[in-house]
Amino acid sequence: SNSPLAALCVDPNFPLRIMPRAVALSISALLAGGLVAAVSDEAATCGDMSSLLQSAQARPCSKASIAPEIRDASKDAERTVHCSESDFVKYVGYDGDLEVHGKVLVTALAGTAPATMRQVLSYHMSGVDPDCSMGPGTTPNSCGIHIHAGTSCEDEAGAGLHYYDSSAVAKDPWGCVAYTSTLDGESVTACSLGVSAKTGVPPEMVPGHTVVVHDYFGVRVACAVIGGAKTSTTSTTTGAPEPAEPASVIPKKAEDGGMVLRATDFVRYVGYNGSLNVTGIAGVWQNLGHCPATKSQYLSYQLSGADPECEKGPGSEKNSCGVHVHEGTSCESGAGPHYYDSSKATDPWCCISYTTYSSAGSALDVGVLASTGVDLKDVEGRTLIVHDFQGARIACAVLK
């Protein structure tokens, strides 16, 4: 099966808008261009879950209407929905004080190549580690929430290691995925509208595996199993996809009608003397704050001329295959370091990277979430920098 997208629902009581309409409509553009071959009918994937959740106890993960643009674009493609209702349980062998509850929605997408297959985690949890209020520390797996290779939460070895295809991606994509905790009344919670990991794992291989939550020191504290297949239809999409028009990847307006910053006039980074010449478009808009712990922005882009060596995603070098907002306000001089509020968040840009899907250095992504701790108005006029596989800065554009 080439099932390109599956919604894996691990709780019917998920009190969030999982994916804003602006992101959903951008995915619609990708669908139309063939870069994502399908989108699920599941309302939780691309629309407002509130109406669905009112009857969730009786009909968990039941189908509901979605954006017509999404439905039309995906009507000839395969759609698979996976669903489970299990809560987290304490990880076997963990005897600490943390008791994690809540659910995770996993959206599995297939792209143009194995390295672009990804899973997107959206979650709302309570009982997580309060020490993760600034995000992860330096210990491996600190404040992590990851899909693991195991299929059981009943024994210590059951969860296994991080789940990804090492032949498809250059390094473990889960090392960068972490939650940020916040005090919500008397409870310590964590919330995300969608953090992405390019794993190289096709959607149909995700159900049945475990989701593991870690504390600040990287210890495994909670476990849940992703639900199994619910529905599947046969895809009629064949052949190599044609990319969407660049402008269609960026929404004209944010979900609330707010501003979308664009970067279009890429130039070679000052001092870069290599052979790569990046062109394309990128857009940045504000997350509406359904997860208010940290202010954040969405990033979408379609590039040509990026580094073809990034075909398996980033390597081990710092900023490898990165596409990041920097402090600088001009491409005529140095762009400065990554732009975020270090008093409210850890550097979110270290984990954001592109994957090329052609020898021409084509790269595309939609709705990548960066928890920066700043508002969109503060991002306006900053530089967007593209890096090569070695992490060198190769291209620059100003967000306007």
Secondary structure by P-SEA (a helix, b strand, c coil): ccccbbbbccccccccccccaaaaaaaaaaaaaccccccccccccccccccccccccccccccccccaaaaaacccbbbbbbbbbccccccccccccbbbbbbbbbbbbbcccccccbbbbbbcccccccccccccccccccbbbbbccccccccccccccccccccccccccccccbbbbbbccccccccccbbbbbccccccccccbbbbbbccccccccbbbbbcccbbbbbccccbbbbccccccccccccccbbbbbbccccccccccccbbbbbbbbbbbcccccccccbbbbbbcccccccccccccccccccbbbbbccccccccccccccccccccccccccccccccccccccccccccccccccccccccbbbbbbccccccccccccc
